[in-house]
Amino acid sequence: MNATPSPPPPVSVIMPVLNEERHLRASVRHILEQEYDGEMEVVIALGPSTDRTDEIAAELVREDPRVHTVPNPTGRTPAALNAAIKASHHPIVVRVDGHGMLSPNYIATAVRLLEETGAQNVGGIMHAEGENDWERAVAAAMTSRIGVGNAAFHTGGEAGPAETVYLGVFRREALERQGGYNEEFIRAQDWELNFRIREAGGLIWFSPELRVRYRPRPSVRALAKQYKDYGRWRHVVARYHQGSINLRYLAPPAAVVAMAAGIVVGATLTPAGFVVPAGYLAAITAGSVPAGRGLPLKARLRIPVALATMHMSWGYGFLTSPRSLAKKVIASRRPAVVRTAA
């Protein structure tokens, strides 16, 4: 007789949310409609939103007993994640953001990959999609090599071990062993946690089978703030862990310095200085052509603006990241906790 297959493990989905009225309901719907036979719970950590996020979350709780909420008065993402982890119960923990839309088989695929690879955390592609011309332009920039370099979780790649992954599907034991997220990392908290997991001998696994549809920031200002914060915190990571920087990360700050120098030289010494900013603008304009293939004309025309906003804001954030911030974060460093033999 064939043995009855064991049921899939129950999963906890954790969501840090702040001002997510636009996408929260759709994001939760994509979770609850997963093609997964195991038990599931959704824990939403509510920051101090100024829109209808709390009201929508309360409606979701009333509509489905699998949905719960916990408060996150700080509004900080790592604090929200830790609060949601503490309030959840199941052995598999799935991180989802309030503007992320899981593909239908995301959880089932992730659970299978955890079993097949023995990894402590698996993740896949952050597939940016827009709902209007500006968001489509940002999505094209965020999924192009001229926009983000060779980052696999943006542009795709072969399955295999990784330094970090987008969002992540974890074994709870790995999260609890490392004490959760370091709450000093306002950004880059995923990288820092995955660093500790790897330092303790755990495997982080990237797979293009896993896809999450991501909604880009809705304005130039919001995109600029997002990428300035990315650059600021990537410099913190570089100071936190020497040797983690590479040419891809240095390109935006180098571009900012070159652009500024070119403008100053062009304005004060010789017009030849303007060759540098003119060359950069020509490069991103040319690069936007393949990135925008298949998009409406209005979206294609906005791609160079999105690229420049991403590059310049990231580079500015990296260059102006205060050393005092890195010192504070380094002082909070948690040593990786290695599993001890029973």
Buried (B, 14 or more C-beta within 10 A) or exposed (E): EEEEEEEBBBBBBBBBBBBBBBBBBBBBEBBBEBEBEBBBBBBBBBBEBEEBBBEBBBBBBEEBEBBBBBEBEBBBBBBBBBBBBEBBEBEBBBBBBBBBBBBEBBBBBBBBBBEEBEBBBBBBBBBBBBEEBBBBBBBBBBBBBBBBBEBBBBBBBEBEEBEBBBBBBBBBEBBBBBEBBBBBBBBBBBBBBBBBBBBBEBBBBBBBBBBBBBBBBBEBEEBBBBBBBBBBBBBBBBBBBEEBBEEEBEBBBEBBEBBBEBBEBBEEEEEEBBEBBEEBBEBBBEBBEEBBEEBEEEBBBBBBBBBBBBBBBBBBBBBEBEEEBBEEBEEEEBEBBEEEEE
